[in-house]
Amino acid sequence: MRLPAELAEWVYCGCWHTSAPAIAALRAWRDSHPEAITARNNPALYAEYEALANQVTTPGDVLRAAALRALSPA
C-alpha cells in the first residue's frame, strides 16, 4: 500500500509525539543497563525493558491497525 508522503509524515510525527516519553525512558533505562539483557539471563530486567518498549507506538503499529480496520467487514 502506498501512502501519500504527507500522510506518512503525519503518521511518523504522531508516533514520535505520543511515544517521546517512553522513548526517553527506554534511553535512560539502556544507559543504566549497558550490558546485554535477555529474558534468559535476567528475566526481571527484561520485563522492565519490555514494559517500556510496549509503550512505544511505531508507524508499523498504526499502519497495521489501519489496514485491519479497512479490510474488516462492516
PyMOL CGO cylinders between C-alpha atoms (Angstrom):
from pymol import cmd
from pymol.cgo import CYLINDER

trace = [
    CYLINDER, 0.00, 0.00, 0.00, 1.36, 3.40, -0.90, 0.3, 1, 1, 1, 1, 1, 1,
    CYLINDER, 1.36, 3.40, -0.90, 0.68, 6.38, 1.29, 0.3, 1, 1, 1, 1, 1, 1,
    CYLINDER, 0.68, 6.38, 1.29, 0.89, 9.99, 0.24, 0.3, 1, 1, 1, 1, 1, 1,
    CYLINDER, 0.89, 9.99, 0.24, 4.14, 11.44, 1.59, 0.3, 1, 1, 1, 1, 1, 1,
    CYLINDER, 4.14, 11.44, 1.59, 2.29, 13.98, 3.71, 0.3, 1, 1, 1, 1, 1, 1,
    CYLINDER, 2.29, 13.98, 3.71, 0.22, 11.27, 5.41, 0.3, 1, 1, 1, 1, 1, 1,
    CYLINDER, 0.22, 11.27, 5.41, 3.30, 9.14, 6.05, 0.3, 1, 1, 1, 1, 1, 1,
    CYLINDER, 3.30, 9.14, 6.05, 4.98, 12.15, 7.65, 0.3, 1, 1, 1, 1, 1, 1,
    CYLINDER, 4.98, 12.15, 7.65, 1.94, 12.78, 9.84, 0.3, 1, 1, 1, 1, 1, 1,
    CYLINDER, 1.94, 12.78, 9.84, 1.94, 9.15, 10.99, 0.3, 1, 1, 1, 1, 1, 1,
    CYLINDER, 1.94, 9.15, 10.99, 5.66, 9.28, 11.76, 0.3, 1, 1, 1, 1, 1, 1,
    CYLINDER, 5.66, 9.28, 11.76, 5.35, 12.58, 13.66, 0.3, 1, 1, 1, 1, 1, 1,
    CYLINDER, 5.35, 12.58, 13.66, 2.30, 11.41, 15.57, 0.3, 1, 1, 1, 1, 1, 1,
    CYLINDER, 2.30, 11.41, 15.57, 4.08, 8.24, 16.64, 0.3, 1, 1, 1, 1, 1, 1,
    CYLINDER, 4.08, 8.24, 16.64, 7.11, 10.20, 17.76, 0.3, 1, 1, 1, 1, 1, 1,
    CYLINDER, 7.11, 10.20, 17.76, 4.98, 12.72, 19.66, 0.3, 1, 1, 1, 1, 1, 1,
    CYLINDER, 4.98, 12.72, 19.66, 2.95, 10.13, 21.54, 0.3, 1, 1, 1, 1, 1, 1,
    CYLINDER, 2.95, 10.13, 21.54, 5.95, 7.86, 22.17, 0.3, 1, 1, 1, 1, 1, 1,
    CYLINDER, 5.95, 7.86, 22.17, 8.50, 10.51, 23.21, 0.3, 1, 1, 1, 1, 1, 1,
    CYLINDER, 8.50, 10.51, 23.21, 8.19, 9.88, 26.98, 0.3, 1, 1, 1, 1, 1, 1,
    CYLINDER, 8.19, 9.88, 26.98, 8.54, 6.12, 26.51, 0.3, 1, 1, 1, 1, 1, 1,
    CYLINDER, 8.54, 6.12, 26.51, 11.50, 6.58, 24.15, 0.3, 1, 1, 1, 1, 1, 1,
    CYLINDER, 11.50, 6.58, 24.15, 13.21, 8.84, 26.70, 0.3, 1, 1, 1, 1, 1, 1,
    CYLINDER, 13.21, 8.84, 26.70, 12.55, 6.26, 29.41, 0.3, 1, 1, 1, 1, 1, 1,
    CYLINDER, 12.55, 6.26, 29.41, 13.96, 3.49, 27.20, 0.3, 1, 1, 1, 1, 1, 1,
    CYLINDER, 13.96, 3.49, 27.20, 17.10, 5.50, 26.52, 0.3, 1, 1, 1, 1, 1, 1,
    CYLINDER, 17.10, 5.50, 26.52, 17.56, 6.19, 30.23, 0.3, 1, 1, 1, 1, 1, 1,
    CYLINDER, 17.56, 6.19, 30.23, 16.96, 2.52, 31.01, 0.3, 1, 1, 1, 1, 1, 1,
    CYLINDER, 16.96, 2.52, 31.01, 19.54, 1.47, 28.41, 0.3, 1, 1, 1, 1, 1, 1,
    CYLINDER, 19.54, 1.47, 28.41, 22.08, 3.98, 29.77, 0.3, 1, 1, 1, 1, 1, 1,
    CYLINDER, 22.08, 3.98, 29.77, 21.69, 2.49, 33.24, 0.3, 1, 1, 1, 1, 1, 1,
    CYLINDER, 21.69, 2.49, 33.24, 21.88, -1.11, 31.92, 0.3, 1, 1, 1, 1, 1, 1,
    CYLINDER, 21.88, -1.11, 31.92, 24.59, -1.13, 29.23, 0.3, 1, 1, 1, 1, 1, 1,
    CYLINDER, 24.59, -1.13, 29.23, 25.12, -4.88, 29.45, 0.3, 1, 1, 1, 1, 1, 1,
    CYLINDER, 25.12, -4.88, 29.45, 23.20, -7.32, 27.27, 0.3, 1, 1, 1, 1, 1, 1,
    CYLINDER, 23.20, -7.32, 27.27, 19.86, -8.14, 28.88, 0.3, 1, 1, 1, 1, 1, 1,
    CYLINDER, 19.86, -8.14, 28.88, 17.82, -11.11, 27.70, 0.3, 1, 1, 1, 1, 1, 1,
    CYLINDER, 17.82, -11.11, 27.70, 14.79, -12.95, 29.01, 0.3, 1, 1, 1, 1, 1, 1,
    CYLINDER, 14.79, -12.95, 29.01, 17.11, -15.83, 29.82, 0.3, 1, 1, 1, 1, 1, 1,
    CYLINDER, 17.11, -15.83, 29.82, 19.92, -14.05, 31.69, 0.3, 1, 1, 1, 1, 1, 1,
    CYLINDER, 19.92, -14.05, 31.69, 17.80, -11.53, 33.63, 0.3, 1, 1, 1, 1, 1, 1,
    CYLINDER, 17.80, -11.53, 33.63, 14.03, -12.01, 33.36, 0.3, 1, 1, 1, 1, 1, 1,
    CYLINDER, 14.03, -12.01, 33.36, 13.15, -9.15, 35.72, 0.3, 1, 1, 1, 1, 1, 1,
    CYLINDER, 13.15, -9.15, 35.72, 15.18, -6.52, 33.86, 0.3, 1, 1, 1, 1, 1, 1,
    CYLINDER, 15.18, -6.52, 33.86, 13.99, -7.87, 30.54, 0.3, 1, 1, 1, 1, 1, 1,
    CYLINDER, 13.99, -7.87, 30.54, 10.39, -7.49, 31.74, 0.3, 1, 1, 1, 1, 1, 1,
    CYLINDER, 10.39, -7.49, 31.74, 11.13, -3.85, 32.65, 0.3, 1, 1, 1, 1, 1, 1,
    CYLINDER, 11.13, -3.85, 32.65, 12.51, -3.24, 29.17, 0.3, 1, 1, 1, 1, 1, 1,
    CYLINDER, 12.51, -3.24, 29.17, 9.54, -4.94, 27.51, 0.3, 1, 1, 1, 1, 1, 1,
    CYLINDER, 9.54, -4.94, 27.51, 7.08, -2.86, 29.57, 0.3, 1, 1, 1, 1, 1, 1,
    CYLINDER, 7.08, -2.86, 29.57, 8.78, 0.34, 28.40, 0.3, 1, 1, 1, 1, 1, 1,
    CYLINDER, 8.78, 0.34, 28.40, 9.10, -0.84, 24.79, 0.3, 1, 1, 1, 1, 1, 1,
    CYLINDER, 9.10, -0.84, 24.79, 5.41, -1.73, 24.68, 0.3, 1, 1, 1, 1, 1, 1,
    CYLINDER, 5.41, -1.73, 24.68, 4.58, 1.93, 25.34, 0.3, 1, 1, 1, 1, 1, 1,
    CYLINDER, 4.58, 1.93, 25.34, 6.16, 2.99, 22.04, 0.3, 1, 1, 1, 1, 1, 1,
    CYLINDER, 6.16, 2.99, 22.04, 3.78, 3.32, 19.09, 0.3, 1, 1, 1, 1, 1, 1,
    CYLINDER, 3.78, 3.32, 19.09, 5.53, 2.64, 15.79, 0.3, 1, 1, 1, 1, 1, 1,
    CYLINDER, 5.53, 2.64, 15.79, 4.35, 3.68, 12.34, 0.3, 1, 1, 1, 1, 1, 1,
    CYLINDER, 4.35, 3.68, 12.34, 4.03, -0.05, 11.62, 0.3, 1, 1, 1, 1, 1, 1,
    CYLINDER, 4.03, -0.05, 11.62, 1.57, -0.40, 14.51, 0.3, 1, 1, 1, 1, 1, 1,
    CYLINDER, 1.57, -0.40, 14.51, -0.56, 2.41, 13.10, 0.3, 1, 1, 1, 1, 1, 1,
    CYLINDER, -0.56, 2.41, 13.10, -0.44, 1.15, 9.52, 0.3, 1, 1, 1, 1, 1, 1,
    CYLINDER, -0.44, 1.15, 9.52, -1.27, -2.45, 10.51, 0.3, 1, 1, 1, 1, 1, 1,
    CYLINDER, -1.27, -2.45, 10.51, -4.23, -1.22, 12.58, 0.3, 1, 1, 1, 1, 1, 1,
    CYLINDER, -4.23, -1.22, 12.58, -5.43, 0.93, 9.67, 0.3, 1, 1, 1, 1, 1, 1,
    CYLINDER, -5.43, 0.93, 9.67, -5.15, -1.97, 7.22, 0.3, 1, 1, 1, 1, 1, 1,
    CYLINDER, -5.15, -1.97, 7.22, -7.04, -4.30, 9.55, 0.3, 1, 1, 1, 1, 1, 1,
    CYLINDER, -7.04, -4.30, 9.55, -9.76, -1.71, 10.04, 0.3, 1, 1, 1, 1, 1, 1,
    CYLINDER, -9.76, -1.71, 10.04, -10.02, -1.04, 6.30, 0.3, 1, 1, 1, 1, 1, 1,
    CYLINDER, -10.02, -1.04, 6.30, -10.17, -4.75, 5.44, 0.3, 1, 1, 1, 1, 1, 1,
    CYLINDER, -10.17, -4.75, 5.44, -12.55, -5.89, 8.17, 0.3, 1, 1, 1, 1, 1, 1,
    CYLINDER, -12.55, -5.89, 8.17, -16.18, -6.46, 7.27, 0.3, 1, 1, 1, 1, 1, 1,
    CYLINDER, -16.18, -6.46, 7.27, -18.60, -3.74, 8.32, 0.3, 1, 1, 1, 1, 1, 1,
]
cmd.load_cgo(trace, "trace")
